[in-house]
Amino acid sequence: MPDPIVAKEFGGVTLMTLYRWTMDPTLGFPPPIKIRNKNYRSRCALEQFKARLMRTAVTRRVEA
């Protein structure tokens, strides 16, 4: 998926936000796949990232 579509899917974040997420090793955001100087992301990796975020959020909510 191209980064502009990924940004929209994550609630309309900016491309700079995607860059920051990519540079943050603790977040585990899927790395870009460069094709002709454009960034793309694996749909499968994005879905795994979302699932991990949801599990973390639910676990934190249950523990609180």
Phi and psi restraints in degrees (range 20) as a CNS / XPLOR table:
assign (resid 1 and name C) (resid 2 and name N)
       (resid 2 and name CA) (resid 2 and name C) 1.0 -69.7 20.0 2
assign (resid 2 and name N) (resid 2 and name CA)
       (resid 2 and name C) (resid 3 and name N) 1.0 147.8 20.0 2
assign (resid 2 and name C) (resid 3 and name N)
       (resid 3 and name CA) (resid 3 and name C) 1.0 -54.9 20.0 2
assign (resid 3 and name N) (resid 3 and name CA)
       (resid 3 and name C) (resid 4 and name N) 1.0 -39.0 20.0 2
assign (resid 3 and name C) (resid 4 and name N)
       (resid 4 and name CA) (resid 4 and name C) 1.0 -59.8 20.0 2
assign (resid 4 and name N) (resid 4 and name CA)
       (resid 4 and name C) (resid 5 and name N) 1.0 -35.2 20.0 2
assign (resid 4 and name C) (resid 5 and name N)
       (resid 5 and name CA) (resid 5 and name C) 1.0 -72.9 20.0 2
assign (resid 5 and name N) (resid 5 and name CA)
       (resid 5 and name C) (resid 6 and name N) 1.0 -38.7 20.0 2
assign (resid 5 and name C) (resid 6 and name N)
       (resid 6 and name CA) (resid 6 and name C) 1.0 -60.0 20.0 2
assign (resid 6 and name N) (resid 6 and name CA)
       (resid 6 and name C) (resid 7 and name N) 1.0 -43.1 20.0 2
assign (resid 6 and name C) (resid 7 and name N)
       (resid 7 and name CA) (resid 7 and name C) 1.0 -60.9 20.0 2
assign (resid 7 and name N) (resid 7 and name CA)
       (resid 7 and name C) (resid 8 and name N) 1.0 -42.7 20.0 2
assign (resid 7 and name C) (resid 8 and name N)
       (resid 8 and name CA) (resid 8 and name C) 1.0 -64.5 20.0 2
assign (resid 8 and name N) (resid 8 and name CA)
       (resid 8 and name C) (resid 9 and name N) 1.0 -40.0 20.0 2
assign (resid 8 and name C) (resid 9 and name N)
       (resid 9 and name CA) (resid 9 and name C) 1.0 -64.3 20.0 2
assign (resid 9 and name N) (resid 9 and name CA)
       (resid 9 and name C) (resid 10 and name N) 1.0 -29.9 20.0 2
assign (resid 9 and name C) (resid 10 and name N)
       (resid 10 and name CA) (resid 10 and name C) 1.0 -93.5 20.0 2
assign (resid 10 and name N) (resid 10 and name CA)
       (resid 10 and name C) (resid 11 and name N) 1.0 36.4 20.0 2
assign (resid 10 and name C) (resid 11 and name N)
       (resid 11 and name CA) (resid 11 and name C) 1.0 82.4 20.0 2
assign (resid 11 and name N) (resid 11 and name CA)
       (resid 11 and name C) (resid 12 and name N) 1.0 22.4 20.0 2
assign (resid 11 and name C) (resid 12 and name N)
       (resid 12 and name CA) (resid 12 and name C) 1.0 78.3 20.0 2
assign (resid 12 and name N) (resid 12 and name CA)
       (resid 12 and name C) (resid 13 and name N) 1.0 29.6 20.0 2
assign (resid 12 and name C) (resid 13 and name N)
       (resid 13 and name CA) (resid 13 and name C) 1.0 -66.8 20.0 2
assign (resid 13 and name N) (resid 13 and name CA)
       (resid 13 and name C) (resid 14 and name N) 1.0 165.3 20.0 2
assign (resid 13 and name C) (resid 14 and name N)
       (resid 14 and name CA) (resid 14 and name C) 1.0 -85.4 20.0 2
assign (resid 14 and name N) (resid 14 and name CA)
       (resid 14 and name C) (resid 15 and name N) 1.0 165.1 20.0 2
assign (resid 14 and name C) (resid 15 and name N)
       (resid 15 and name CA) (resid 15 and name C) 1.0 -65.0 20.0 2
assign (resid 15 and name N) (resid 15 and name CA)
       (resid 15 and name C) (resid 16 and name N) 1.0 -29.9 20.0 2
assign (resid 15 and name C) (resid 16 and name N)
       (resid 16 and name CA) (resid 16 and name C) 1.0 -64.4 20.0 2
assign (resid 16 and name N) (resid 16 and name CA)
       (resid 16 and name C) (resid 17 and name N) 1.0 -36.3 20.0 2
assign (resid 16 and name C) (resid 17 and name N)
       (resid 17 and name CA) (resid 17 and name C) 1.0 -63.7 20.0 2
assign (resid 17 and name N) (resid 17 and name CA)
       (resid 17 and name C) (resid 18 and name N) 1.0 -43.3 20.0 2
assign (resid 17 and name C) (resid 18 and name N)
       (resid 18 and name CA) (resid 18 and name C) 1.0 -60.2 20.0 2
assign (resid 18 and name N) (resid 18 and name CA)
       (resid 18 and name C) (resid 19 and name N) 1.0 -40.3 20.0 2
assign (resid 18 and name C) (resid 19 and name N)
       (resid 19 and name CA) (resid 19 and name C) 1.0 -61.7 20.0 2
assign (resid 19 and name N) (resid 19 and name CA)
       (resid 19 and name C) (resid 20 and name N) 1.0 -46.0 20.0 2
assign (resid 19 and name C) (resid 20 and name N)
       (resid 20 and name CA) (resid 20 and name C) 1.0 -63.6 20.0 2
assign (resid 20 and name N) (resid 20 and name CA)
       (resid 20 and name C) (resid 21 and name N) 1.0 -41.4 20.0 2
assign (resid 20 and name C) (resid 21 and name N)
       (resid 21 and name CA) (resid 21 and name C) 1.0 -62.4 20.0 2
assign (resid 21 and name N) (resid 21 and name CA)
       (resid 21 and name C) (resid 22 and name N) 1.0 -38.6 20.0 2
assign (resid 21 and name C) (resid 22 and name N)
       (resid 22 and name CA) (resid 22 and name C) 1.0 -64.8 20.0 2
assign (resid 22 and name N) (resid 22 and name CA)
       (resid 22 and name C) (resid 23 and name N) 1.0 -38.1 20.0 2
assign (resid 22 and name C) (resid 23 and name N)
       (resid 23 and name CA) (resid 23 and name C) 1.0 -79.0 20.0 2
assign (resid 23 and name N) (resid 23 and name CA)
       (resid 23 and name C) (resid 24 and name N) 1.0 -12.0 20.0 2
assign (resid 23 and name C) (resid 24 and name N)
       (resid 24 and name CA) (resid 24 and name C) 1.0 -91.4 20.0 2
assign (resid 24 and name N) (resid 24 and name CA)
       (resid 24 and name C) (resid 25 and name N) 1.0 103.4 20.0 2
assign (resid 24 and name C) (resid 25 and name N)
       (resid 25 and name CA) (resid 25 and name C) 1.0 -66.9 20.0 2
assign (resid 25 and name N) (resid 25 and name CA)
       (resid 25 and name C) (resid 26 and name N) 1.0 -22.8 20.0 2
assign (resid 25 and name C) (resid 26 and name N)
       (resid 26 and name CA) (resid 26 and name C) 1.0 -75.5 20.0 2
assign (resid 26 and name N) (resid 26 and name CA)
       (resid 26 and name C) (resid 27 and name N) 1.0 -20.5 20.0 2
assign (resid 26 and name C) (resid 27 and name N)
       (resid 27 and name CA) (resid 27 and name C) 1.0 -80.0 20.0 2
assign (resid 27 and name N) (resid 27 and name CA)
       (resid 27 and name C) (resid 28 and name N) 1.0 -36.6 20.0 2
assign (resid 27 and name C) (resid 28 and name N)
       (resid 28 and name CA) (resid 28 and name C) 1.0 75.4 20.0 2
assign (resid 28 and name N) (resid 28 and name CA)
       (resid 28 and name C) (resid 29 and name N) 1.0 29.7 20.0 2
assign (resid 28 and name C) (resid 29 and name N)
       (resid 29 and name CA) (resid 29 and name C) 1.0 -69.3 20.0 2
assign (resid 29 and name N) (resid 29 and name CA)
       (resid 29 and name C) (resid 30 and name N) 1.0 139.8 20.0 2
assign (resid 29 and name C) (resid 30 and name N)
       (resid 30 and name CA) (resid 30 and name C) 1.0 -57.3 20.0 2
assign (resid 30 and name N) (resid 30 and name CA)
       (resid 30 and name C) (resid 31 and name N) 1.0 136.4 20.0 2
assign (resid 30 and name C) (resid 31 and name N)
       (resid 31 and name CA) (resid 31 and name C) 1.0 -70.6 20.0 2
assign (resid 31 and name N) (resid 31 and name CA)
       (resid 31 and name C) (resid 32 and name N) 1.0 154.8 20.0 2
assign (resid 31 and name C) (resid 32 and name N)
       (resid 32 and name CA) (resid 32 and name C) 1.0 -74.8 20.0 2
assign (resid 32 and name N) (resid 32 and name CA)
       (resid 32 and name C) (resid 33 and name N) 1.0 152.7 20.0 2
assign (resid 32 and name C) (resid 33 and name N)
       (resid 33 and name CA) (resid 33 and name C) 1.0 -109.3 20.0 2
assign (resid 33 and name N) (resid 33 and name CA)
       (resid 33 and name C) (resid 34 and name N) 1.0 114.5 20.0 2
assign (resid 33 and name C) (resid 34 and name N)
       (resid 34 and name CA) (resid 34 and name C) 1.0 -86.7 20.0 2
assign (resid 34 and name N) (resid 34 and name CA)
       (resid 34 and name C) (resid 35 and name N) 1.0 125.5 20.0 2
assign (resid 34 and name C) (resid 35 and name N)
       (resid 35 and name CA) (resid 35 and name C) 1.0 -133.8 20.0 2
assign (resid 35 and name N) (resid 35 and name CA)
       (resid 35 and name C) (resid 36 and name N) 1.0 115.9 20.0 2
assign (resid 35 and name C) (resid 36 and name N)
       (resid 36 and name CA) (resid 36 and name C) 1.0 49.6 20.0 2
assign (resid 36 and name N) (resid 36 and name CA)
       (resid 36 and name C) (resid 37 and name N) 1.0 48.6 20.0 2
assign (resid 36 and name C) (resid 37 and name N)
       (resid 37 and name CA) (resid 37 and name C) 1.0 67.5 20.0 2
assign (resid 37 and name N) (resid 37 and name CA)
       (resid 37 and name C) (resid 38 and name N) 1.0 16.7 20.0 2
assign (resid 37 and name C) (resid 38 and name N)
       (resid 38 and name CA) (resid 38 and name C) 1.0 -117.7 20.0 2
assign (resid 38 and name N) (resid 38 and name CA)
       (resid 38 and name C) (resid 39 and name N) 1.0 148.3 20.0 2
assign (resid 38 and name C) (resid 39 and name N)
       (resid 39 and name CA) (resid 39 and name C) 1.0 -95.0 20.0 2
assign (resid 39 and name N) (resid 39 and name CA)
       (resid 39 and name C) (resid 40 and name N) 1.0 134.2 20.0 2
assign (resid 39 and name C) (resid 40 and name N)
       (resid 40 and name CA) (resid 40 and name C) 1.0 -127.6 20.0 2
assign (resid 40 and name N) (resid 40 and name CA)
       (resid 40 and name C) (resid 41 and name N) 1.0 157.2 20.0 2
assign (resid 40 and name C) (resid 41 and name N)
       (resid 41 and name CA) (resid 41 and name C) 1.0 -128.6 20.0 2
assign (resid 41 and name N) (resid 41 and name CA)
       (resid 41 and name C) (resid 42 and name N) 1.0 148.0 20.0 2
assign (resid 41 and name C) (resid 42 and name N)
       (resid 42 and name CA) (resid 42 and name C) 1.0 -72.1 20.0 2
assign (resid 42 and name N) (resid 42 and name CA)
       (resid 42 and name C) (resid 43 and name N) 1.0 127.5 20.0 2
assign (resid 42 and name C) (resid 43 and name N)
       (resid 43 and name CA) (resid 43 and name C) 1.0 -59.3 20.0 2
assign (resid 43 and name N) (resid 43 and name CA)
       (resid 43 and name C) (resid 44 and name N) 1.0 -43.1 20.0 2
assign (resid 43 and name C) (resid 44 and name N)
       (resid 44 and name CA) (resid 44 and name C) 1.0 -61.2 20.0 2
assign (resid 44 and name N) (resid 44 and name CA)
       (resid 44 and name C) (resid 45 and name N) 1.0 -46.0 20.0 2
assign (resid 44 and name C) (resid 45 and name N)
       (resid 45 and name CA) (resid 45 and name C) 1.0 -64.4 20.0 2
assign (resid 45 and name N) (resid 45 and name CA)
       (resid 45 and name C) (resid 46 and name N) 1.0 -37.5 20.0 2
assign (resid 45 and name C) (resid 46 and name N)
       (resid 46 and name CA) (resid 46 and name C) 1.0 -65.8 20.0 2
assign (resid 46 and name N) (resid 46 and name CA)
       (resid 46 and name C) (resid 47 and name N) 1.0 -41.3 20.0 2
assign (resid 46 and name C) (resid 47 and name N)
       (resid 47 and name CA) (resid 47 and name C) 1.0 -65.2 20.0 2
assign (resid 47 and name N) (resid 47 and name CA)
       (resid 47 and name C) (resid 48 and name N) 1.0 -38.8 20.0 2
assign (resid 47 and name C) (resid 48 and name N)
       (resid 48 and name CA) (resid 48 and name C) 1.0 -65.5 20.0 2
assign (resid 48 and name N) (resid 48 and name CA)
       (resid 48 and name C) (resid 49 and name N) 1.0 -39.0 20.0 2
assign (resid 48 and name C) (resid 49 and name N)
       (resid 49 and name CA) (resid 49 and name C) 1.0 -62.5 20.0 2
assign (resid 49 and name N) (resid 49 and name CA)
       (resid 49 and name C) (resid 50 and name N) 1.0 -46.4 20.0 2
assign (resid 49 and name C) (resid 50 and name N)
       (resid 50 and name CA) (resid 50 and name C) 1.0 -61.6 20.0 2
assign (resid 50 and name N) (resid 50 and name CA)
       (resid 50 and name C) (resid 51 and name N) 1.0 -43.5 20.0 2
assign (resid 50 and name C) (resid 51 and name N)
       (resid 51 and name CA) (resid 51 and name C) 1.0 -62.0 20.0 2
assign (resid 51 and name N) (resid 51 and name CA)
       (resid 51 and name C) (resid 52 and name N) 1.0 -40.6 20.0 2
assign (resid 51 and name C) (resid 52 and name N)
       (resid 52 and name CA) (resid 52 and name C) 1.0 -64.7 20.0 2
assign (resid 52 and name N) (resid 52 and name CA)
       (resid 52 and name C) (resid 53 and name N) 1.0 -41.1 20.0 2
assign (resid 52 and name C) (resid 53 and name N)
       (resid 53 and name CA) (resid 53 and name C) 1.0 -62.2 20.0 2
assign (resid 53 and name N) (resid 53 and name CA)
       (resid 53 and name C) (resid 54 and name N) 1.0 -42.3 20.0 2
assign (resid 53 and name C) (resid 54 and name N)
       (resid 54 and name CA) (resid 54 and name C) 1.0 -64.6 20.0 2
assign (resid 54 and name N) (resid 54 and name CA)
       (resid 54 and name C) (resid 55 and name N) 1.0 -43.8 20.0 2
assign (resid 54 and name C) (resid 55 and name N)
       (resid 55 and name CA) (resid 55 and name C) 1.0 -60.5 20.0 2
assign (resid 55 and name N) (resid 55 and name CA)
       (resid 55 and name C) (resid 56 and name N) 1.0 -43.0 20.0 2
assign (resid 55 and name C) (resid 56 and name N)
       (resid 56 and name CA) (resid 56 and name C) 1.0 -63.1 20.0 2
assign (resid 56 and name N) (resid 56 and name CA)
       (resid 56 and name C) (resid 57 and name N) 1.0 -44.8 20.0 2
assign (resid 56 and name C) (resid 57 and name N)
       (resid 57 and name CA) (resid 57 and name C) 1.0 -64.0 20.0 2
assign (resid 57 and name N) (resid 57 and name CA)
       (resid 57 and name C) (resid 58 and name N) 1.0 -43.1 20.0 2
assign (resid 57 and name C) (resid 58 and name N)
       (resid 58 and name CA) (resid 58 and name C) 1.0 -66.3 20.0 2
assign (resid 58 and name N) (resid 58 and name CA)
       (resid 58 and name C) (resid 59 and name N) 1.0 -43.0 20.0 2
assign (resid 58 and name C) (resid 59 and name N)
       (resid 59 and name CA) (resid 59 and name C) 1.0 -61.3 20.0 2
assign (resid 59 and name N) (resid 59 and name CA)
       (resid 59 and name C) (resid 60 and name N) 1.0 -44.7 20.0 2
assign (resid 59 and name C) (resid 60 and name N)
       (resid 60 and name CA) (resid 60 and name C) 1.0 -64.7 20.0 2
assign (resid 60 and name N) (resid 60 and name CA)
       (resid 60 and name C) (resid 61 and name N) 1.0 -37.4 20.0 2
assign (resid 60 and name C) (resid 61 and name N)
       (resid 61 and name CA) (resid 61 and name C) 1.0 -69.0 20.0 2
assign (resid 61 and name N) (resid 61 and name CA)
       (resid 61 and name C) (resid 62 and name N) 1.0 -40.3 20.0 2
assign (resid 61 and name C) (resid 62 and name N)
       (resid 62 and name CA) (resid 62 and name C) 1.0 -67.1 20.0 2
assign (resid 62 and name N) (resid 62 and name CA)
       (resid 62 and name C) (resid 63 and name N) 1.0 -39.4 20.0 2
assign (resid 62 and name C) (resid 63 and name N)
       (resid 63 and name CA) (resid 63 and name C) 1.0 -70.6 20.0 2
assign (resid 63 and name N) (resid 63 and name CA)
       (resid 63 and name C) (resid 64 and name N) 1.0 -24.5 20.0 2
